[in-house]
Amino acid sequence: MSNNTRSYLSSVNYSCKEGYVLVGRGLLTCDVDERWNGPPPRCEPVICPNPPVIVNSVVRISANNTIFGAVAEYTCDEGYELMGESRIVCNVAGFWDGEPGYCRGIRETGVYELYFNHNSWHDIHYNHNPENNDNSAAVAHNPDLACSRSIAAAVQRAAAVFD
């Protein structure tokens, strides 16, 4: 209020606290009839839009709303790992600070040996890529094995004979 009075031509200037936006007129003046020249404004919270969608993830927002100060935290679905930032924050301007990462499929690979008897074994190569749901396997039957004579292990009190 100007002049700390509520008389003709005195005025009041409203402003909102951080994280809130003024809706309505911020400056009111007392008219000749000793009434303010409009209704008082209100302060509404700053609201960010919904956070960006990251494929193959779940986003949790603090306090279940997107007001100033809210934190959006991303968690990747099973079979995926987060690359980059996991959290973004709603700023005073109504935008998300930070750039969320992305969820990358975890590639599973492995070699599994299955022994059927003394003379036969199979080597199974398995590959799974969750990004495109690709599964592949290759089986090798009795692969040829070769050892180099130059790397034979020395054994005490033994003789080694090569064919």
Order of alpha helices (4+ residues) and beta strands (2+ residues): beta-beta-beta-beta-beta-beta-beta-beta-beta-beta-beta-beta-beta
